[in-house]
Amino acid sequence: MENPHLWIRLDLANGHHIGPGKIALLEAIRAKGSITAAARHLGMSYRRAWLLVENINEALRKPAVTSVQGGQHGGGTALTDVGEQIIHIYHSVEGLTLTSAHQELGAIARLGRD
């Protein structure tokens, strides 16, 4: 049997949360270069994606996402160094958790029904 899937949500002291959905959005913005394209890629509305980006930026001392002006395609959106750090730290926590809880996750899987 496959181990259970682990979802990690980081609850910040300021009341904001960062979890797999916001990380996926940041990664999609990095890959696609705009909130519109990232939202389309993830199957969410632009408004939902924009509100999530706004929420991420409000949670942090410095923004994770910023606008890019001009260029051949009229600008877009990019991650800041903080945005890149958030992705890296989140995946690091995720990896450390999976590694340290490997046996326990296997034990839970064996207790589950097929």
Biotite code that builds the C-alpha atoms (Angstrom):
import biotite.structure as struc

atoms = struc.array([
    struc.Atom([0.000, 0.000, 0.000], chain_id="A", res_id=1, res_name="MET", atom_name="CA", element="C"),
    struc.Atom([1.184, 3.514, -0.787], chain_id="A", res_id=2, res_name="GLU", atom_name="CA", element="C"),
    struc.Atom([2.003, 5.869, 2.078], chain_id="A", res_id=3, res_name="ASN", atom_name="CA", element="C"),
    struc.Atom([-0.562, 8.552, 2.911], chain_id="A", res_id=4, res_name="PRO", atom_name="CA", element="C"),
    struc.Atom([-0.146, 11.911, 1.226], chain_id="A", res_id=5, res_name="HIS", atom_name="CA", element="C"),
    struc.Atom([1.101, 14.610, 3.549], chain_id="A", res_id=6, res_name="LEU", atom_name="CA", element="C"),
    struc.Atom([-0.177, 18.204, 3.276], chain_id="A", res_id=7, res_name="TRP", atom_name="CA", element="C"),
    struc.Atom([1.730, 20.879, 5.137], chain_id="A", res_id=8, res_name="ILE", atom_name="CA", element="C"),
    struc.Atom([0.263, 24.240, 6.012], chain_id="A", res_id=9, res_name="ARG", atom_name="CA", element="C"),
    struc.Atom([2.451, 26.781, 7.733], chain_id="A", res_id=10, res_name="LEU", atom_name="CA", element="C"),
    struc.Atom([0.471, 28.960, 10.133], chain_id="A", res_id=11, res_name="ASP", atom_name="CA", element="C"),
    struc.Atom([2.308, 32.234, 10.576], chain_id="A", res_id=12, res_name="LEU", atom_name="CA", element="C"),
    struc.Atom([2.200, 34.235, 13.801], chain_id="A", res_id=13, res_name="ALA", atom_name="CA", element="C"),
    struc.Atom([0.398, 37.067, 11.967], chain_id="A", res_id=14, res_name="ASN", atom_name="CA", element="C"),
    struc.Atom([-2.581, 34.803, 11.221], chain_id="A", res_id=15, res_name="GLY", atom_name="CA", element="C"),
    struc.Atom([-1.720, 34.123, 7.583], chain_id="A", res_id=16, res_name="HIS", atom_name="CA", element="C"),
    struc.Atom([-1.168, 30.636, 6.169], chain_id="A", res_id=17, res_name="HIS", atom_name="CA", element="C"),
    struc.Atom([1.083, 29.224, 3.468], chain_id="A", res_id=18, res_name="ILE", atom_name="CA", element="C"),
    struc.Atom([0.224, 25.801, 2.142], chain_id="A", res_id=19, res_name="GLY", atom_name="CA", element="C"),
    struc.Atom([0.441, 23.683, -0.995], chain_id="A", res_id=20, res_name="PRO", atom_name="CA", element="C"),
    struc.Atom([-2.039, 25.803, -2.971], chain_id="A", res_id=21, res_name="GLY", atom_name="CA", element="C"),
    struc.Atom([-0.142, 29.047, -2.492], chain_id="A", res_id=22, res_name="LYS", atom_name="CA", element="C"),
    struc.Atom([3.161, 27.311, -3.208], chain_id="A", res_id=23, res_name="ILE", atom_name="CA", element="C"),
    struc.Atom([1.699, 25.857, -6.421], chain_id="A", res_id=24, res_name="ALA", atom_name="CA", element="C"),
    struc.Atom([0.538, 29.344, -7.407], chain_id="A", res_id=25, res_name="LEU", atom_name="CA", element="C"),
    struc.Atom([3.994, 30.842, -6.769], chain_id="A", res_id=26, res_name="LEU", atom_name="CA", element="C"),
    struc.Atom([5.586, 28.056, -8.819], chain_id="A", res_id=27, res_name="GLU", atom_name="CA", element="C"),
    struc.Atom([3.104, 28.604, -11.650], chain_id="A", res_id=28, res_name="ALA", atom_name="CA", element="C"),
    struc.Atom([3.783, 32.351, -11.643], chain_id="A", res_id=29, res_name="ILE", atom_name="CA", element="C"),
    struc.Atom([7.511, 31.599, -11.853], chain_id="A", res_id=30, res_name="ARG", atom_name="CA", element="C"),
    struc.Atom([6.935, 29.211, -14.769], chain_id="A", res_id=31, res_name="ALA", atom_name="CA", element="C"),
    struc.Atom([4.314, 31.217, -16.682], chain_id="A", res_id=32, res_name="LYS", atom_name="CA", element="C"),
    struc.Atom([5.367, 34.809, -15.991], chain_id="A", res_id=33, res_name="GLY", atom_name="CA", element="C"),
    struc.Atom([1.924, 36.165, -15.153], chain_id="A", res_id=34, res_name="SER", atom_name="CA", element="C"),
    struc.Atom([-0.903, 35.712, -12.692], chain_id="A", res_id=35, res_name="ILE", atom_name="CA", element="C"),
    struc.Atom([-3.334, 35.223, -15.578], chain_id="A", res_id=36, res_name="THR", atom_name="CA", element="C"),
    struc.Atom([-1.335, 32.383, -17.125], chain_id="A", res_id=37, res_name="ALA", atom_name="CA", element="C"),
    struc.Atom([-0.635, 30.836, -13.714], chain_id="A", res_id=38, res_name="ALA", atom_name="CA", element="C"),
    struc.Atom([-4.344, 30.907, -12.834], chain_id="A", res_id=39, res_name="ALA", atom_name="CA", element="C"),
    struc.Atom([-5.265, 29.343, -16.169], chain_id="A", res_id=40, res_name="ARG", atom_name="CA", element="C"),
    struc.Atom([-2.602, 26.653, -15.671], chain_id="A", res_id=41, res_name="HIS", atom_name="CA", element="C"),
    struc.Atom([-3.998, 25.816, -12.213], chain_id="A", res_id=42, res_name="LEU", atom_name="CA", element="C"),
    struc.Atom([-7.632, 25.970, -13.301], chain_id="A", res_id=43, res_name="GLY", atom_name="CA", element="C"),
    struc.Atom([-8.592, 28.879, -11.070], chain_id="A", res_id=44, res_name="MET", atom_name="CA", element="C"),
    struc.Atom([-10.035, 32.275, -11.792], chain_id="A", res_id=45, res_name="SER", atom_name="CA", element="C"),
    struc.Atom([-7.754, 35.258, -12.203], chain_id="A", res_id=46, res_name="TYR", atom_name="CA", element="C"),
    struc.Atom([-9.512, 36.958, -9.291], chain_id="A", res_id=47, res_name="ARG", atom_name="CA", element="C"),
    struc.Atom([-8.856, 33.991, -6.971], chain_id="A", res_id=48, res_name="ARG", atom_name="CA", element="C"),
    struc.Atom([-5.181, 33.903, -7.996], chain_id="A", res_id=49, res_name="ALA", atom_name="CA", element="C"),
    struc.Atom([-4.836, 37.672, -7.578], chain_id="A", res_id=50, res_name="TRP", atom_name="CA", element="C"),
    struc.Atom([-6.406, 37.525, -4.089], chain_id="A", res_id=51, res_name="LEU", atom_name="CA", element="C"),
    struc.Atom([-4.049, 34.703, -3.098], chain_id="A", res_id=52, res_name="LEU", atom_name="CA", element="C"),
    struc.Atom([-1.032, 36.686, -4.325], chain_id="A", res_id=53, res_name="VAL", atom_name="CA", element="C"),
    struc.Atom([-2.261, 39.709, -2.404], chain_id="A", res_id=54, res_name="GLU", atom_name="CA", element="C"),
    struc.Atom([-2.652, 37.529, 0.705], chain_id="A", res_id=55, res_name="ASN", atom_name="CA", element="C"),
    struc.Atom([0.849, 36.080, 0.327], chain_id="A", res_id=56, res_name="ILE", atom_name="CA", element="C"),
    struc.Atom([2.359, 39.551, -0.060], chain_id="A", res_id=57, res_name="ASN", atom_name="CA", element="C"),
    struc.Atom([0.431, 40.856, 2.977], chain_id="A", res_id=58, res_name="GLU", atom_name="CA", element="C"),
    struc.Atom([1.751, 37.973, 5.090], chain_id="A", res_id=59, res_name="ALA", atom_name="CA", element="C"),
    struc.Atom([5.404, 38.790, 4.438], chain_id="A", res_id=60, res_name="LEU", atom_name="CA", element="C"),
    struc.Atom([7.670, 41.714, 5.305], chain_id="A", res_id=61, res_name="ARG", atom_name="CA", element="C"),
    struc.Atom([8.664, 42.012, 1.649], chain_id="A", res_id=62, res_name="LYS", atom_name="CA", element="C"),
    struc.Atom([6.540, 40.905, -1.316], chain_id="A", res_id=63, res_name="PRO", atom_name="CA", element="C"),
    struc.Atom([6.925, 37.449, -2.839], chain_id="A", res_id=64, res_name="ALA", atom_name="CA", element="C"),
    struc.Atom([5.423, 38.553, -6.161], chain_id="A", res_id=65, res_name="VAL", atom_name="CA", element="C"),
    struc.Atom([5.969, 41.769, -8.071], chain_id="A", res_id=66, res_name="THR", atom_name="CA", element="C"),
    struc.Atom([4.859, 43.323, -11.357], chain_id="A", res_id=67, res_name="SER", atom_name="CA", element="C"),
    struc.Atom([7.276, 43.478, -14.260], chain_id="A", res_id=68, res_name="VAL", atom_name="CA", element="C"),
    struc.Atom([6.861, 46.527, -16.495], chain_id="A", res_id=69, res_name="GLN", atom_name="CA", element="C"),
    struc.Atom([7.287, 46.715, -20.250], chain_id="A", res_id=70, res_name="GLY", atom_name="CA", element="C"),
    struc.Atom([9.091, 44.166, -22.311], chain_id="A", res_id=71, res_name="GLY", atom_name="CA", element="C"),
    struc.Atom([8.155, 42.514, -25.550], chain_id="A", res_id=72, res_name="GLN", atom_name="CA", element="C"),
    struc.Atom([4.840, 41.210, -24.195], chain_id="A", res_id=73, res_name="HIS", atom_name="CA", element="C"),
    struc.Atom([3.890, 44.270, -22.121], chain_id="A", res_id=74, res_name="GLY", atom_name="CA", element="C"),
    struc.Atom([5.087, 43.126, -18.710], chain_id="A", res_id=75, res_name="GLY", atom_name="CA", element="C"),
    struc.Atom([3.864, 40.460, -16.382], chain_id="A", res_id=76, res_name="GLY", atom_name="CA", element="C"),
    struc.Atom([4.547, 39.109, -12.940], chain_id="A", res_id=77, res_name="THR", atom_name="CA", element="C"),
    struc.Atom([7.692, 37.696, -11.369], chain_id="A", res_id=78, res_name="ALA", atom_name="CA", element="C"),
    struc.Atom([8.767, 36.206, -8.084], chain_id="A", res_id=79, res_name="LEU", atom_name="CA", element="C"),
    struc.Atom([11.063, 38.208, -5.890], chain_id="A", res_id=80, res_name="THR", atom_name="CA", element="C"),
    struc.Atom([13.941, 36.678, -3.951], chain_id="A", res_id=81, res_name="ASP", atom_name="CA", element="C"),
    struc.Atom([11.506, 36.325, -1.053], chain_id="A", res_id=82, res_name="VAL", atom_name="CA", element="C"),
    struc.Atom([9.105, 34.371, -3.272], chain_id="A", res_id=83, res_name="GLY", atom_name="CA", element="C"),
    struc.Atom([11.909, 32.034, -4.292], chain_id="A", res_id=84, res_name="GLU", atom_name="CA", element="C"),
    struc.Atom([12.918, 31.617, -0.639], chain_id="A", res_id=85, res_name="GLN", atom_name="CA", element="C"),
    struc.Atom([9.341, 30.785, 0.400], chain_id="A", res_id=86, res_name="ILE", atom_name="CA", element="C"),
    struc.Atom([9.162, 28.001, -2.211], chain_id="A", res_id=87, res_name="ILE", atom_name="CA", element="C"),
    struc.Atom([12.565, 26.637, -1.197], chain_id="A", res_id=88, res_name="HIS", atom_name="CA", element="C"),
    struc.Atom([11.830, 26.731, 2.546], chain_id="A", res_id=89, res_name="ILE", atom_name="CA", element="C"),
    struc.Atom([8.387, 25.165, 2.113], chain_id="A", res_id=90, res_name="TYR", atom_name="CA", element="C"),
    struc.Atom([9.767, 22.259, 0.080], chain_id="A", res_id=91, res_name="HIS", atom_name="CA", element="C"),
    struc.Atom([12.606, 21.854, 2.572], chain_id="A", res_id=92, res_name="SER", atom_name="CA", element="C"),
    struc.Atom([10.119, 21.545, 5.457], chain_id="A", res_id=93, res_name="VAL", atom_name="CA", element="C"),
    struc.Atom([8.058, 19.140, 3.363], chain_id="A", res_id=94, res_name="GLU", atom_name="CA", element="C"),
    struc.Atom([11.075, 16.969, 2.572], chain_id="A", res_id=95, res_name="GLY", atom_name="CA", element="C"),
    struc.Atom([12.358, 16.905, 6.140], chain_id="A", res_id=96, res_name="LEU", atom_name="CA", element="C"),
    struc.Atom([8.908, 15.968, 7.415], chain_id="A", res_id=97, res_name="THR", atom_name="CA", element="C"),
    struc.Atom([8.485, 13.159, 4.904], chain_id="A", res_id=98, res_name="LEU", atom_name="CA", element="C"),
    struc.Atom([11.942, 11.809, 5.675], chain_id="A", res_id=99, res_name="THR", atom_name="CA", element="C"),
    struc.Atom([11.542, 11.902, 9.438], chain_id="A", res_id=100, res_name="SER", atom_name="CA", element="C"),
    struc.Atom([7.990, 10.492, 9.412], chain_id="A", res_id=101, res_name="ALA", atom_name="CA", element="C"),
    struc.Atom([8.561, 7.797, 6.766], chain_id="A", res_id=102, res_name="HIS", atom_name="CA", element="C"),
    struc.Atom([8.086, 4.861, 9.149], chain_id="A", res_id=103, res_name="GLN", atom_name="CA", element="C"),
    struc.Atom([5.057, 6.417, 10.804], chain_id="A", res_id=104, res_name="GLU", atom_name="CA", element="C"),
    struc.Atom([3.397, 7.141, 7.460], chain_id="A", res_id=105, res_name="LEU", atom_name="CA", element="C"),
    struc.Atom([4.001, 3.527, 6.448], chain_id="A", res_id=106, res_name="GLY", atom_name="CA", element="C"),
    struc.Atom([2.473, 2.327, 9.707], chain_id="A", res_id=107, res_name="ALA", atom_name="CA", element="C"),
    struc.Atom([-0.643, 4.441, 9.112], chain_id="A", res_id=108, res_name="ILE", atom_name="CA", element="C"),
    struc.Atom([-0.878, 3.101, 5.548], chain_id="A", res_id=109, res_name="ALA", atom_name="CA", element="C"),
    struc.Atom([-0.813, -0.490, 6.830], chain_id="A", res_id=110, res_name="ARG", atom_name="CA", element="C"),
    struc.Atom([-3.711, 0.277, 9.179], chain_id="A", res_id=111, res_name="LEU", atom_name="CA", element="C"),
    struc.Atom([-5.865, 1.655, 6.363], chain_id="A", res_id=112, res_name="GLY", atom_name="CA", element="C"),
    struc.Atom([-8.279, -0.283, 4.201], chain_id="A", res_id=113, res_name="ARG", atom_name="CA", element="C"),
    struc.Atom([-7.322, -1.171, 0.645], chain_id="A", res_id=114, res_name="ASP", atom_name="CA", element="C"),
])
